Amino acid sequence: MGPSQLSSSPISHTLTLPTMSQPIVHLGDIQPRAKVFTVWEKQRNRREVHWFVECFAEALGVFFYVYAGVGSTVGWVIGNILKEVGLSSLLQIGFGYMAGILLALGVCASTSGGHFNPCVSIAFVLFKGFPRMKALRYIVAQILGAYIACLLVYSQYKLIIVECEAHLQAAGKLDALQFTPNGLAGIFAFYLLPGQSLARTFLNEFVTDVFIGLAIWASLDPANVIVPPVMAPFLVALAYASAIWGFATPGLVANSARDIGGRLMAVTIWGTEAAGGRYAAIAALTNIPATIFAAFIYEFFLVDSDRVVPRASLEFGTVVANHRRHRKEAPSTRDNFVDSDSKLESQADDKPTAFTYEVSGTAPR
């Protein structure tokens, strides 16, 4: 068949993939655990208890994100104060947060769904039917994770931070710098850049958060053939890193849990003077309407229900739908679960419950 014949053949326009039946295998079927763990798992996976495990995963995920990012920030601020070159840089801070996001998603997302950001939890309530009380618990856990991460970083660097405070005090610069992005409190809490207006800070925060939100929502789209589930964490992490590299200097938070947790930690150490004034509201809240707006843009303009769902997303849906605990909790809806990829493919024309995505992998969020 020549090139002209191939271009006119209907085969060139329609590709039929062979179906591959794959049995559902749970981890416990191939990797037995010690009795103490199996007994704990049975208790942990009860509905009355599992919410705590999910919240723990959310707190731990935010801990990873904040711990890695603030760890790079502390080197940047201390290096500038002590005039030491090479301790950190804006490039390293971006990579620090990127690594933290990848660790958070890789370690914790399979347990909680990987929100890691209050704006993501709120957007899930509005667009994906996520339970409101569960979202509220997630948000509290996220803030707690950020608070603990900041406290630990402070404790690990306390000797150097105290020495820097003494250095600034001797130079007569402590009061002027302390509660600014270049001050020691600015390592943990966000403050308005000197000379920057609140309006421009809001603009920078809102636009950048929409940019991040679009990347998050694109990573959640099961019909996005360019971004299969395994690539979603990298897309979201790259969006956060590029936002930091490009727009952190004018003032960027992008995560309410990071801001509130860090600000509460700064208040714990330095008192109410560390609260941040009027800028605190912009820092803590702007990313929420920005992410909602980004989700609306993606849902309204970019989602297409007639697209084919690629095999990678179907496999992801199979894994989510066939969690053993979900089967036990809903025996009357056994038909909603799938035994193989081929069965899931046969349901593609319906609205399959496999894609409820209550436990979908999103970013920090």
N, C-alpha and C positions, 0 to 999 in steps of 0.2 A: 504494500500500500504506500503510495507516494504522499508527499506533504500535502498536496491539494486534496487528495482523497481523505486524508486524516482530518483536515480542517472541516470538511463537510459532513463527516460521519457523526451520528448522534452519540457514539461512544465517547467522542472527545468532549462532550458537554455533560455527560452523566457518568459518574463513577460509583460502582456498587462495591462496598467493602464486604468481605466475607465476615460472617458472624462467628465469634469465638466464645463458646460457653466456658465459663470459669466458675468453679465451685466457690462458695463463700467459706472462707477459713478464718476463724477467730484466733487471736494470739494464744489463748489458752489451749487451743487444739494442738499446737506444735511446740509450745514453750511452757511446760508446767512450772508453776511457782511454788515456793515454800508455803506451807499451810497457813502461817501467820499472815502472809500477804493475800492469799485467797479468801480467808475469813474477813480480813479488813476490806477487800474489794467488794464483797457481798454487802457489807454495811455501807461502804462509801457510795455505792451506786444506787442506794435507795433514794427515792425522790426527796425524802425529808432531809437527807444529808448531802446529796450530791451538789446542791447549790453552793455549799461551803467550799467544796473542792474546786468548782468552777471559779469562784471568787478568789481562791488562793492562786489559781493559774493566772487570772487577770492581774492580780497584785504582783506576782512573780514576773510576768511578762513586762509590765511597766517598770519594775525594778531593773530588769536587764537593759531596757531602753534608756532609762535615766542614768543608771550606774555607768554605762559605757560612755554616754554623751557628756555627763558632768565630769567624769574622770579626765576627759580630754580638755574640757573647759577650764578646769582648775589649773592645769599646766599653762594654758594660754594666759590667764589673768596673772598668775604668779610670775611668769616669765616677763610680762610687761612691767610689773611693779619692780622687780629686781633687776631689770635690764639684762636678763639672761636669754640668749638666743637659742632656739631649737627645742625648747620644752614642749611646745605645741604650736598649732596654727589653725586658722579657719578651715583649711583643708582637712587636717586631722580631726577636728571637731565633727565635720560632716561625715567622715568615715566612721568616727566613733558612734554617732547616732545610727548610721546605716548598719553597722555591726550589731548594735543593740537591738534594732528592729528584727534583723534576721535571726538572732538568738531567741528573741521573744517569740517569734512565730514558729521557729523550728522546735522549740522546747515546749511551749505552752498552748499553742493554738489548737492542737488536737483535743485538748481537754475543755477549753472554754469557748473556742471559736475565734479567739484572737482579736478582740476589739481593741484593747489597750489604749483607748482614747474615748473620753466621754462623748465627743461629737459623733463618733462612729456608732456608739450604743444608741444615742438619741436618733440618729438617722435610720438605724435599723428598726426602731420603734415606729417611725413614721412611714417607712417605705417597705419594710419586710415583715411587719407584724410581730416584731420581737416583744416579749412580755415586758410591761412597764416596770413592775416590781423587780424583775430580774435585771433590767437595765440600771435601775437605781442601785441595786446591790453591786453591780459591776463598777459603777462610777465611784462608789465609796472605796471599793477594793483598789481601783486604779490610783486614786489619790493617796491611799495608804502606802502602796508600793513605791510611789515617787518620794513620799516623805521619808520612808525607811532608807531608800537609796541615797538621798541627799545627806541624811544623818550619818550614814556609814562613810561616805566620801569625806565629810567634814572630820569625822573621827580619825580617819586614816591620814589626813593631811593637817591635823590640828596644829602640830608643832610648827610646820612651815607657815600656816595661816597666821598664827600668833606672832611669829617673827616678822611677817610682812606687815601686820598691823603696827608693830613697834617701829618698823622702818618708815612707814607712812606717817606715823605720829611724830617721829623725830624730824621728818621733812616738812611737817605742817600741812600735809595733804590728806590726812585720814578723813576729816569731816567732809571735804569736798568730793572725795572719790568713793567713799564707802558704799553708798546706796546709788550707784550708777552701774552701767554695764561693765565698766572697767574696775569696779571695786570688788572687795572680797565677798561682800554679800551678793554681788552680781554674779558670782559663780553659781549660786543656787536659785536665786530669785531673779525675775526679769524686771528691769527698770528702764525708764524713758531715757533715750539717748539725749545728752545735754544739747539744747538748741533745737531738737526735733519737736514738731507740733503734734498734738494728739490726733488731729485729722489725718496727717500724712502717715502717722504710725498705723492708724486704723486702716487706711487704704492699703498700705504694704501688707499688713496682716491678712486682710480679707482676700485680696487677690491671690496671694501666695497660698492661702488655705484652700481656695477654690481649685487651684492648680493641683494641690495634693489630693483633694477630695475626688477629683476626676480620675486620678490614677488609682485610688482605692476602689472606686466603683467599677472601673474597667477591669480590675483584677477579680471582681466578684461576678462578672458576666460569664455564665457558663457557655455562651455561644461565641465568646471572644477567642477565635482560633489562634490569634497571635500570642495570647497570654494564657497558656494552659495553667491549671492549678499549681503545678510545681514551680512555675515562674512568677506567680503572684507575689510572693514575699520579696523577690528581687525588684520587681516593678515598684512596689510601694516603698521599699527601702531607698531605691534610687531617687524617687520623687522627693522624699524627705531630705536626702543628702543634697540634691541639687538646689532645693529651696534654701537650705542653710548656706551653701556656698554662694548663692546669688543674692539672698535677701535677709540674712541674719543681721547684718550691720544696721540697717534702718530700724530694726526691731521686729523679731519674729518669735512666736511661741509655738503655734501649731498643735498644741496638745494641752487641754485644760488640766488634766491630771498632773502633767509635768509642771505647769505653772503653779497650781494651788498647792500641791505637795511641797514643791520647792519653796514657795513663799511662806507656808506654815513652818517649815524648817528654819528659814531665816528669822522669822518672828520668834521662834523658840530660842535661838542663839542670841540675837541682837535686839529683841524687843519690838514693840509696835512701830518703832521708827522704820523698820524694814518692810512695812506693809506695802509701800509703793504708791500710795496716793490714788489719784484718779486713773492713772494708767493701769492700775491693777485690774479694773473691770474690763478694759479693752483687751488686756493680755489673756484674761481667763475666759472671756465669753465670745470673742469675735469668731473664733474657729468653729463655733457651733452653727450659727446661721450660714457661714461660708460653706461648711460641709453639706448642710441641707440644700443649699443652692446648687452646689456641684452635683449632688445626687439627683436633683430635679433635672438639671441640664442633661445628665447622662440618660436618665429614664425617658425624658421627653424627646430628645433628639437622636440618641445613639443606640438605644436598645431596639432590636428588631426581632419580634417573636417568630418570624418566618425563617430565621437563620437555622442552619443545621448545628446541632450540638456535637462537638467533636468527641472522639472516643475518650480522650483524657478526662474531659469533664464528666462523661458518663461513668467512667470508672470511679471518679471522685464521688459522684452521687451514690454509686453502689456502696461504697465504703461507709458513707454517712448514714444511709438508710438502713443498713444491715447491722448496726451496732446491737449486740446481744441484749443490752438493757432496753433499747427501744422496742424490740420484739416482745419482751416479757411484759412491758408496760401497756402494750396495745395488741393483745392476742386477737381481738375481734376484728382488727384491721390488717390481718396477715397478708391480704392481697396487695396492700399498699407497699409491701417490701418486695425486694427483688432477689432472685437466687443467682443471677448471672448477668454479665454485660448484655447478652443477647436479649434477655427478658426486658432489661431496662430500655434497650433500643426499640423494642416492640411497643413500648409505652410512649415513645417520643412525641406522638401526635396529640397526646392528652396533656394534662397538667400534672405530671408525676410528683408524688409526695417525696420522692427522693431528693428533690431540689427545694426543700423548705429552707435549707441553708441556715438553720438555727445555729449550727456549729461550723459555719463556713470560715475559711481562713482569711481574715482581713488584717490590715495593718493598723499600727499604732497611729489603729488605729489610733 
